[in-house]
């Protein structure tokens, strides 16, 4: 399967899109992303592609969240 690159017009748009994906993972697996990543980092979750993508999306979410917060603080 070939990955498709998606471009967003702002970090906020990207944050919203990643948040929606995280919500899908969470409802499918019945746990929140923070709990999942903690278990994943401890090696208590399998390394199948869906979990790797979930972990990567969560890291992306954290980075985008910090970026949006910095922009908001600078604008205030």
The first five atom37 places (N, CA, C, CB, O) and aatype in JSON, in Angstrom:
{
  "aatype": [20, 20, 20, 20, 20, 20, 20, 20, 20, 20, 20, 20, 20, 20, 20, 20, 20, 20, 20, 20, 20, 20, 20, 20, 20, 20, 20, 20, 20, 20, 20, 20, 20, 20, 20, 20, 20, 20, 20, 20, 20, 20, 20, 20, 20, 20, 20, 20, 20, 20, 20, 20, 20, 20, 20, 20, 20, 20, 20, 20, 20, 20, 20, 20, 20, 20, 20, 20, 20, 20, 20, 20, 20, 20, 20, 20],
  "atom_mask": [
    [1, 1, 1, 1, 1],
    [1, 1, 1, 1, 1],
    [1, 1, 1, 1, 1],
    [1, 1, 1, 1, 1],
    [1, 1, 1, 1, 1],
    [1, 1, 1, 1, 1],
    [1, 1, 1, 1, 1],
    [1, 1, 1, 1, 1],
    [1, 1, 1, 1, 1],
    [1, 1, 1, 1, 1],
    [1, 1, 1, 1, 1],
    [1, 1, 1, 1, 1],
    [1, 1, 1, 1, 1],
    [1, 1, 1, 1, 1],
    [1, 1, 1, 1, 1],
    [1, 1, 1, 1, 1],
    [1, 1, 1, 1, 1],
    [1, 1, 1, 1, 1],
    [1, 1, 1, 1, 1],
    [1, 1, 1, 1, 1],
    [1, 1, 1, 1, 1],
    [1, 1, 1, 1, 1],
    [1, 1, 1, 1, 1],
    [1, 1, 1, 1, 1],
    [1, 1, 1, 1, 1],
    [1, 1, 1, 1, 1],
    [1, 1, 1, 1, 1],
    [1, 1, 1, 1, 1],
    [1, 1, 1, 1, 1],
    [1, 1, 1, 1, 1],
    [1, 1, 1, 1, 1],
    [1, 1, 1, 1, 1],
    [1, 1, 1, 1, 1],
    [1, 1, 1, 1, 1],
    [1, 1, 1, 1, 1],
    [1, 1, 1, 1, 1],
    [1, 1, 1, 1, 1],
    [1, 1, 1, 1, 1],
    [1, 1, 1, 1, 1],
    [1, 1, 1, 1, 1],
    [1, 1, 1, 1, 1],
    [1, 1, 1, 1, 1],
    [1, 1, 1, 1, 1],
    [1, 1, 1, 1, 1],
    [1, 1, 1, 1, 1],
    [1, 1, 1, 1, 1],
    [1, 1, 1, 1, 1],
    [1, 1, 1, 1, 1],
    [1, 1, 1, 1, 1],
    [1, 1, 1, 1, 1],
    [1, 1, 1, 1, 1],
    [1, 1, 1, 1, 1],
    [1, 1, 1, 1, 1],
    [1, 1, 1, 1, 1],
    [1, 1, 1, 1, 1],
    [1, 1, 1, 1, 1],
    [1, 1, 1, 1, 1],
    [1, 1, 1, 1, 1],
    [1, 1, 1, 1, 1],
    [1, 1, 1, 1, 1],
    [1, 1, 1, 1, 1],
    [1, 1, 1, 1, 1],
    [1, 1, 1, 1, 1],
    [1, 1, 1, 1, 1],
    [1, 1, 1, 1, 1],
    [1, 1, 1, 1, 1],
    [1, 1, 1, 1, 1],
    [1, 1, 1, 1, 1],
    [1, 1, 1, 1, 1],
    [1, 1, 1, 1, 1],
    [1, 1, 1, 1, 1],
    [1, 1, 1, 1, 1],
    [1, 1, 1, 1, 1],
    [1, 1, 1, 1, 1],
    [1, 1, 1, 1, 1],
    [1, 1, 1, 1, 1]
  ],
  "atom_positions": [
    [[0.84, -1.18, 0.0], [0.0, 0.0, 0.0], [0.89, 1.24, 0.0], [-0.96, 0.0, 1.22], [1.79, 1.37, 0.83]],
    [[0.64, 2.13, -0.9], [1.43, 3.35, -1.02], [0.83, 4.46, -0.15], [1.49, 3.8, -2.5], [-0.37, 4.72, -0.21]],
    [[1.69, 5.09, 0.64], [1.25, 6.19, 1.5], [0.99, 7.43, 0.67], [2.29, 6.48, 2.6], [1.67, 7.69, -0.32]],
    [[0.0, 8.17, 1.09], [-0.35, 9.4, 0.41], [-0.02, 10.57, 1.33], [-1.86, 9.41, 0.0], [-0.38, 10.56, 2.5]],
    [[0.65, 11.57, 0.8], [1.01, 12.75, 1.59], [-0.12, 13.76, 1.49], [2.37, 13.37, 1.1], [-0.61, 14.07, 0.4]],
    [[-0.52, 14.29, 2.65], [-1.59, 15.27, 2.72], [-1.0, 16.57, 3.23], [-2.76, 14.78, 3.62], [-0.24, 16.57, 4.2]],
    [[-1.34, 17.67, 2.59], [-0.87, 18.98, 3.01], [-2.02, 19.77, 3.6], [-0.24, 19.75, 1.82], [-3.14, 19.74, 3.08]],
    [[-1.76, 20.48, 4.7], [-2.77, 21.28, 5.36], [-2.39, 22.74, 5.27], [-2.95, 20.85, 6.83], [-1.21, 23.07, 5.17]],
    [[-3.39, 23.61, 5.3], [-3.13, 25.04, 5.15], [-2.62, 25.68, 6.44], [-4.39, 25.75, 4.7], [-2.08, 26.79, 6.42]],
    [[-2.78, 24.98, 7.56], [-2.29, 25.53, 8.83], [-2.03, 24.39, 9.81], [-3.3, 26.55, 9.42], [-2.57, 23.29, 9.65]],
    [[-1.22, 24.66, 10.82], [-1.01, 23.65, 11.86], [-2.32, 23.28, 12.57], [0.02, 24.15, 12.89], [-2.49, 22.13, 12.99]],
    [[-3.23, 24.23, 12.7], [-4.5, 23.94, 13.35], [-5.32, 22.94, 12.53], [-5.3, 25.24, 13.56], [-5.93, 22.03, 13.09]],
    [[-5.34, 23.11, 11.21], [-6.04, 22.15, 10.35], [-5.44, 20.76, 10.49], [-5.99, 22.61, 8.88], [-6.16, 19.76, 10.54]],
    [[-4.11, 20.69, 10.54], [-3.43, 19.4, 10.7], [-3.76, 18.79, 12.06], [-1.9, 19.57, 10.54], [-3.99, 17.59, 12.16]],
    [[-3.78, 19.62, 13.1], [-4.1, 19.14, 14.45], [-5.51, 18.55, 14.49], [-3.98, 20.29, 15.47], [-5.73, 17.51, 15.11]],
    [[-6.45, 19.2, 13.86], [-7.82, 18.71, 13.82], [-7.89, 17.37, 13.11], [-8.75, 19.73, 13.13], [-8.55, 16.45, 13.58]],
    [[-7.21, 17.24, 11.98], [-7.22, 15.99, 11.23], [-6.6, 14.85, 12.03], [-6.48, 16.16, 9.9], [-7.14, 13.74, 12.06]],
    [[-5.47, 15.11, 12.67], [-4.81, 14.07, 13.47], [-5.68, 13.71, 14.67], [-3.41, 14.55, 13.94], [-5.76, 12.54, 15.04]],
    [[-6.33, 14.69, 15.28], [-7.21, 14.42, 16.42], [-8.36, 13.51, 16.01], [-7.77, 15.73, 16.98], [-8.75, 12.62, 16.78]],
    [[-8.89, 13.71, 14.83], [-9.98, 12.85, 14.34], [-9.48, 11.41, 14.16], [-10.54, 13.39, 13.01], [-10.18, 10.46, 14.51]],
    [[-8.27, 11.26, 13.61], [-7.72, 9.91, 13.45], [-7.5, 9.24, 14.79], [-6.39, 9.96, 12.67], [-7.79, 8.06, 14.95]],
    [[-6.99, 10.01, 15.77], [-6.79, 9.46, 17.1], [-8.12, 9.0, 17.7], [-6.12, 10.49, 18.01], [-8.19, 7.96, 18.36]],
    [[-9.16, 9.78, 17.48], [-10.48, 9.4, 17.98], [-10.96, 8.08, 17.4], [-11.48, 10.49, 17.66], [-11.59, 7.28, 18.09]],
    [[-10.66, 7.85, 16.12], [-11.04, 6.59, 15.49], [-10.29, 5.42, 16.11], [-10.76, 6.64, 13.98], [-10.88, 4.39, 16.43]],
    [[-8.98, 5.58, 16.29], [-8.19, 4.53, 16.94], [-8.74, 4.23, 18.33], [-6.69, 4.95, 17.03], [-8.91, 3.07, 18.71]],
    [[-9.02, 5.28, 19.07], [-9.48, 5.12, 20.45], [-10.81, 4.38, 20.51], [-9.61, 6.47, 21.12], [-11.0, 3.51, 21.36]],
    [[-11.74, 4.73, 19.63], [-13.04, 4.04, 19.66], [-12.91, 2.59, 19.18], [-14.06, 4.79, 18.8], [-13.61, 1.72, 19.68]],
    [[-12.03, 2.33, 18.22], [-11.83, 0.96, 17.74], [-11.19, 0.08, 18.79], [-10.97, 0.97, 16.48], [-11.54, -1.09, 18.91]],
    [[-10.26, 0.62, 19.56], [-9.49, -0.17, 20.52], [-9.99, -0.06, 21.96], [-8.05, 0.25, 20.47], [-9.57, -0.83, 22.82]],
    [[-10.89, 0.88, 22.22], [-11.46, 1.01, 23.55], [-10.5, 1.55, 24.6], [-11.96, -0.29, 24.0], [-10.63, 1.23, 25.78]],
    [[-9.54, 2.37, 24.17], [-8.64, 3.01, 25.13], [-8.18, 4.34, 24.56], [-7.41, 2.09, 25.46], [-8.16, 4.55, 23.34]],
    [[-7.8, 5.25, 25.46], [-7.34, 6.55, 25.0], [-5.91, 6.45, 24.48], [-7.44, 7.6, 26.13], [-5.18, 5.5, 24.8]],
    [[-5.52, 7.42, 23.7], [-4.2, 7.41, 23.05], [-3.05, 7.45, 24.05], [-4.08, 8.57, 22.09], [-2.03, 6.8, 23.84]],
    [[-3.21, 8.21, 25.11], [-2.13, 8.32, 26.1], [-1.86, 6.97, 26.75], [-2.49, 9.37, 27.18], [-0.7, 6.58, 26.92]],
    [[-2.92, 6.25, 27.12], [-2.76, 4.91, 27.7], [-2.13, 3.96, 26.7], [-4.12, 4.36, 28.17], [-1.23, 3.19, 27.04]],
    [[-2.62, 4.02, 25.45], [-2.07, 3.16, 24.41], [-0.57, 3.39, 24.24], [-2.79, 3.41, 23.08], [0.21, 2.43, 24.23]],
    [[-0.15, 4.64, 24.12], [1.26, 4.94, 23.88], [2.11, 4.48, 25.06], [1.46, 6.45, 23.63], [3.22, 3.99, 24.87]],
    [[1.6, 4.64, 26.26], [2.33, 4.16, 27.44], [2.55, 2.64, 27.34], [1.57, 4.51, 28.74], [3.67, 2.17, 27.55]],
    [[1.51, 1.89, 27.02], [1.62, 0.44, 26.88], [2.52, 0.07, 25.69], [0.23, -0.19, 26.7], [3.31, -0.87, 25.78]],
    [[2.39, 0.8, 24.61], [3.17, 0.53, 23.39], [4.66, 0.72, 23.67], [2.71, 1.46, 22.25], [5.48, -0.11, 23.26]],
    [[5.0, 1.8, 24.35], [6.41, 2.07, 24.66], [6.99, 1.03, 25.61], [6.55, 3.46, 25.28], [8.19, 0.76, 25.58]],
    [[6.15, 0.46, 26.45], [6.6, -0.58, 27.38], [6.65, -1.95, 26.7], [5.67, -0.63, 28.59], [7.01, -2.94, 27.35]],
    [[6.31, -2.03, 25.43], [6.34, -3.29, 24.71], [5.16, -4.2, 25.0], [7.6, -4.01, 25.02], [5.22, -5.4, 24.76]],
    [[4.09, -3.62, 25.53], [2.93, -4.41, 25.9], [1.84, -4.41, 24.81], [2.35, -3.9, 27.19], [0.74, -4.91, 25.04]],
    [[2.15, -3.86, 23.67], [1.23, -3.85, 22.54], [1.97, -4.43, 21.33], [0.69, -2.4, 22.24], [3.18, -4.23, 21.2]],
    [[1.28, -5.13, 20.45], [1.95, -5.7, 19.27], [2.44, -4.6, 18.32], [0.99, -6.65, 18.52], [1.96, -3.47, 18.36]],
    [[3.38, -4.96, 17.48], [3.94, -4.02, 16.51], [3.26, -4.11, 15.15], [5.43, -4.26, 16.35], [3.91, -3.95, 14.12]],
    [[1.95, -4.36, 15.14], [1.29, -4.4, 13.84], [1.14, -2.98, 13.3], [-0.09, -5.1, 13.94], [1.23, -2.01, 14.05]],
    [[0.9, -2.87, 12.02], [0.93, -1.57, 11.33], [-0.06, -0.57, 11.91], [0.63, -1.77, 9.86], [0.26, 0.62, 11.99]],
    [[-1.23, -1.01, 12.32], [-2.22, -0.09, 12.88], [-1.7, 0.56, 14.17], [-3.54, -0.82, 13.15], [-1.93, 1.75, 14.4]],
    [[-1.02, -0.22, 15.0], [-0.49, 0.34, 16.24], [0.71, 1.25, 15.99], [-0.1, -0.79, 17.2], [0.88, 2.25, 16.68]],
    [[1.52, 0.92, 15.02], [2.65, 1.78, 14.65], [2.11, 3.13, 14.16], [3.54, 1.11, 13.56], [2.62, 4.18, 14.54]],
    [[1.08, 3.08, 13.32], [0.49, 4.33, 12.81], [-0.16, 5.13, 13.94], [-0.55, 4.02, 11.71], [-0.05, 6.35, 13.97]],
    [[-0.83, 4.45, 14.86], [-1.44, 5.14, 15.99], [-0.37, 5.84, 16.82], [-2.24, 4.14, 16.87], [-0.52, 7.01, 17.17]],
    [[0.71, 5.14, 17.13], [1.8, 5.74, 17.9], [2.4, 6.94, 17.16], [2.89, 4.69, 18.19], [2.69, 7.97, 17.78]],
    [[2.58, 6.81, 15.86], [3.13, 7.93, 15.08], [2.16, 9.1, 15.04], [3.45, 7.48, 13.64], [2.57, 10.26, 15.17]],
    [[0.87, 8.82, 14.87], [-0.12, 9.91, 14.87], [-0.15, 10.62, 16.21], [-1.52, 9.37, 14.53], [-0.32, 11.84, 16.27]],
    [[0.01, 9.87, 17.3], [0.0, 10.51, 18.63], [1.21, 11.43, 18.78], [0.0, 9.43, 19.74], [1.09, 12.53, 19.32]],
    [[2.38, 10.99, 18.33], [3.57, 11.85, 18.39], [3.38, 13.09, 17.53], [4.83, 11.07, 17.93], [3.79, 14.19, 17.92]],
    [[2.79, 12.93, 16.38], [2.5, 14.06, 15.5], [1.51, 15.01, 16.19], [1.92, 13.57, 14.15], [1.68, 16.23, 16.12]],
    [[0.5, 14.46, 16.83], [-0.47, 15.26, 17.57], [0.22, 16.12, 18.63], [-1.53, 14.36, 18.23], [-0.05, 17.32, 18.73]],
    [[1.11, 15.51, 19.41], [1.8, 16.25, 20.46], [2.63, 17.4, 19.89], [2.71, 15.32, 21.27], [2.62, 18.51, 20.43]],
    [[3.33, 17.14, 18.81], [4.15, 18.19, 18.18], [3.27, 19.32, 17.63], [5.01, 17.59, 17.04], [3.59, 20.5, 17.81]],
    [[2.18, 18.96, 16.97], [1.27, 19.98, 16.43], [0.62, 20.78, 17.56], [0.18, 19.33, 15.56], [0.46, 22.0, 17.45]],
    [[0.26, 20.12, 18.63], [-0.37, 20.78, 19.77], [0.57, 21.84, 20.34], [-0.75, 19.76, 20.86], [0.15, 22.96, 20.63]],
    [[1.84, 21.48, 20.49], [2.82, 22.46, 21.0], [2.97, 23.63, 20.03], [4.18, 21.78, 21.23], [3.06, 24.78, 20.45]],
    [[3.01, 23.32, 18.74], [3.16, 24.37, 17.74], [1.98, 25.34, 17.78], [3.29, 23.76, 16.34], [2.18, 26.55, 17.74]],
    [[0.77, 24.82, 17.86], [-0.42, 25.67, 17.91], [-0.43, 26.49, 19.2], [-1.71, 24.81, 17.82], [-0.79, 27.67, 19.17]],
    [[-0.03, 25.9, 20.31], [0.04, 26.65, 21.57], [1.02, 27.82, 21.47], [0.45, 25.72, 22.72], [0.74, 28.92, 21.95]],
    [[2.19, 27.58, 20.85], [3.18, 28.65, 20.7], [2.61, 29.79, 19.86], [4.47, 28.11, 20.05], [2.8, 30.96, 20.2]],
    [[1.93, 29.46, 18.79], [1.34, 30.48, 17.91], [0.28, 31.28, 18.68], [0.73, 29.83, 16.64], [0.2, 32.5, 18.56]],
    [[-0.52, 30.58, 19.46], [-1.59, 31.24, 20.23], [-1.0, 32.19, 21.29], [-2.5, 30.18, 20.91], [-1.49, 33.3, 21.49]],
    [[0.07, 31.73, 21.96], [0.71, 32.58, 22.97], [1.34, 33.81, 22.33], [1.77, 31.79, 23.75], [1.28, 34.91, 22.89]],
    [[1.94, 33.64, 21.19], [2.58, 34.76, 20.48], [1.54, 35.78, 20.01], [3.4, 34.24, 19.27], [1.81, 36.98, 19.97]],
    [[0.37, 35.29, 19.67], [-0.69, 36.18, 19.17], [-1.4, 36.93, 20.32], [-1.72, 35.37, 18.36], [-2.06, 37.94, 20.09]],
    [[-1.25, 36.43, 21.52], [-1.98, 37.05, 22.66], [-1.3, 38.29, 23.16], [-2.11, 36.07, 23.82], [-1.78, 38.92, 24.1]]
  ]
}
